């Protein structure tokens, strides 16, 4: 059944005029002219076929019919205002679900969650660590951090990190007369490999190291496992900038050599364009960017 509703501007003008008992003061509140309020109320009276006010020389007097109608309109406007406020609060606060890879969650994000919760206590952050790229249309996820070669098509995408591939190891491996001093010294130590042995082959070629035995050291399938093994002193790893940042900043890992290889992949903050500017999503995106910028500042120092 179709609703028969009078014009909203007329209802707002009537409610304000009745509350103030003045077209002039109602106009000031609504930021329109006195004539506009008077016209809107007259149009509402014509729509209803009822007299809502008695217009006397120096004052405005609401009729009995108008008083009864005022109760209905005031209640309806209050409910609309309350519902709007609650909706806006949910956009700024409440649950925010983030999808990211297990590697990024464990080596980058998890160490910072306390700072986020302290700064934004009204946002209930939920982290979903998964290897698949989520479908925003089908899954209950607000924003994602993806590792990809470029922005996601049709999505709002902001680059979080530009990455490099760099050697990292425990500070213990630099100590003593057998410690790492130059790239050729890598022949003394196990190399930690991710998925295959090709990355180390490229890095050693770039460093001018010939005849290196690439069969040494385990092949692991997760970057986070390789970093944990490097922290434990089990060998030298080639790590991506973003994932290694926390351990480098806190001294659990060091860079024995400055040479780094560029990589095509980077971390991107991704969400649907339609929701990109919702307050809680924008807040989380800006927080991620500020954390990454702080990493860059500390690493360069």
N, C-alpha and C positions, 0 to 999 in steps of 0.2 A: 504493500500500500504506500503510495507516494505521500510524503509529508507536505503539509501546507505550512510554510514558514514565511513570516514577514521578513523584509530586508534587515540584515544584521545591523547596518548603520542606524536604522531607525530604532531598533531595540536598544542599542547602546546610548543613543541620544535621549530616548525616553527615560532610561534608568538613571542616567547622570542628571538630567533635568529634575526628575522627581526627588532624587537624593539631595540636591542643592536647592530645590525650589526656585530655580533660576536658569533661564536659557543662557545668560551671560557667563555664569560660573561653570555651567556644563561645557560651554564652548571652550573656556580656558583649559579645562581638564582634557578635553578631546583634541585640543590644538586645531580647532576649526573656528569659523566665524559664528557669531550669535545668530545670524540669518540662516546659516547652514543647519544649525541645530533646530531652529524653529521650523524650517522647511521639512526636515526629516521627520519631526514629530507630527506635523500636519499630514505628511504622506502616510505615516503609520496609522493615524486616526482614520484617514480615508480608506486604507486597506482593510481596517477592522470594522469600519462603520460605527465607531464608538467615539465618544468624547473622553479624552484622558485627562485634560487639564481645563480649568476655568482660568482664562487670562484676564486678570484684573489690572487696574491702573498701575500699581506699583509692585505687584507680586504675582506669583504663579501658584495656583491652588490645584492640587491633584483631586480628581473626582473619586467617588467611591469605587466606581468601575476601574479607574486607573490604579487605585490602591490595591485592589484584588489582583490585577494583572501584574503589578510591580513585584508582588511576592513570587509569582511564577518566573518572571524574567530574571529577577535577582538570583534566585536559586539556580536557574539554568546557566547564567553567566558565571556564577561562582564555581559550578561544577566544571565548566569548560576551562576556566582559569586554573583550577586545581589539576585537572587532567593534563593540561598543557605543561604545567610546572613539573609534574611527575615524569612526563615524557622527556622533557629537556634534561631532568636529572639523570634519567637512565642513559641518555646520550653522553653525559659527562662522567657518570659514575657507574657502579655496578660491575657485572661480569665482563671481562675482556678476554677472549680466547685467542691465543697466539699459536700458530703452527710453525714449526721449524724442524730442522734435521736433528737427530740425536747428537751428532758431533757438535753442532753449534750450541745446542741446549746445554750440554755437559761441560764444554770447554770455554764458552763465552758467556752465555746468558745466566746460568744458575748462580754464578758468583756475585751477580749484581742485583738479584731479586730483592734482597733486603733493603738496598738503597731505594729501589723503586717503591716498595711498600711503605717505607718511612716517609718518602716525599709525597706519594699519592695514596693515602690510606683509604680513600673512597672507591678506588678501582680494584676490583677483585680479579687478579690476574690468573688465568688458567693457561698452562703451557702444554701443548700437544706435540710430542716429539715423534716424528714419523718420517719415513724415507720417501713417501709418495707426495707428489704435488697435489694439494687438496683442491677440491672443486668448491669455490665459494657459494655457488648456486645450490649445492646439494648438502654441504656440510656446515655445521654450526661453528664457523670460524670467522673471526673479525679481520685478522691481519696475519701475514706470514712473512718469514724471512727465508728467502730462497737463494740457493747457490746456482747461478746460471751465467750464461755468456752475455746476457743482455736483459733489458726490461721485458716483462711479460706482456704479450700482446693483449690489448684491450683493458689493461689494468693500470691503476696508479702505481708507478714503480719509482722508488728513490734508491740510489746506490748507497750502501752502507760502508763497504770497504772496497778499495782497489787492492788486489792481492799480489803478493810475490811468493815465490818458493825459496826458502832460505834454510841453511843448515842450523840445527839447534842441538844442544846436548846439556847434560848436567854440568855444573861448574866443576865437579870433581874430575871430569875428564880433561881439564886444562891443567891440573896440578901435577907436580913432580917432573922428573926429567923425561918421562915417557908421555907427558901430556901433549895435547894438540898444539902445534905451533904454526904449521903450514898445511895446505890441502893434501900434500903427499903423505902426511902423517895419518890420514884416514885409513891407510893400508893396515895400520896397527889395530884398528877397532872394528867391531861389528857395525854394519850399516842397517838401519831399519827401513824397510821398504813398504810402500803403500800400494796394494793390489798387484804391482809388478815391479821390475827393476829398472824401468826405462827412465824415471825421473833422475835417479842417481847417475845414470849413464850420461844424461844431458848436462847435469851440473858438473861432473868431473871433467867432461870434455871442455866446458866453458872455463874451468879452472886450470886447464892445461895438464891435468893428471892423466898419464897414459898407463896402460896395462894394469888398471885396477881390477881386483877380483870382486866382481859384483855378486858372486854367489854367496858371499859372507852375509850373515844376518837374516832374520826371519822376514817373511812377507805377510803383512797383516792387512785386514780389509776395512779397518776403521781408523780415521785420522786421530780420533781421541785416544785409541789404544796405543798408537805409535807415540803420541806425546807423553802419555803416562809412562811408557817404557823408557823414553828418553829421560824423563825426570828421575826415574829409578836408576839411571846410569847404565842401562843395558846396551847402549849404542848411540849412534848419531842419526838423527832423523832429518828429513827434509819436510819442513812444515809450512803451512799457509799462514800468512801474516795475522789474520784475524783470530784464528784458533790458538795460535801460540802467544798472543799478546799478554794474556793474564799471567801465564807462567814466566814470560820474559820480564814483565814489569815487577813481579814479586821475587825474582832472582832464582826461581827453581830451574829455569833454563837460561842459557846464554847463547850468543851467536859467536862461534869460534872464528868465523870468516865473514867478511862483508858481502861477498858475491851473492847475489840473489837473481833468480830467473823470473821474468814476467810470466804471468799465466792469464789465459783468456777469461777464466771464470771469476766472478765477484759475488759478493753478498748483496742482495736487493731486498728492500722492504716493499711488500706487495699487498694491495687490497683493492677491492672494487672501486671504480671511480665515483660511484654514487654515494659511497660512505666514507670517502677519503678525508673529508673535512669534519666528520663527527668529532666532537671535543675529545672523547676518551681515546679515539684512534689517533687523532693528531697529537695528543699528549704523549702517547706511547711511542709514536714515530719520532717525535722531536727528542724524546729521552734517549732512544737508541742512537740517534745521530750525535747527541752530546757525549754519550759514553764512548762512541767510536772516535770522536775528535779528541777526547781526553786520552785515549790510548795512544793516538798518534803523537800527541804532545809529549807524553811520558817516554815513549819509545825513541823519539828523536832526541830527547834530553839525555 
